[in-house]
């Protein structure tokens, strides 16, 4: 029982990153959103959001540079 509470109490970073990606595209389920609010840390979500935003912008820049001559 104690292990289950520990696992639920701390959300791994990869799940936090996955939640940020899903939320940014609007495809996150209500169950995941509730899990994030119950078990996630604000610092983890801020870091994940900054990383995702930087990677998203970098991807857009690379795609535009490849498409435009």
Secondary structure, DSSP 8 states (H G I E B T S, - for coil): -HHHHHHHHS--HHHHHHHHHHHHHT---HHHHHHHHHH--HHHHHHHHHHHHHHHHHHHHHHHHHH--
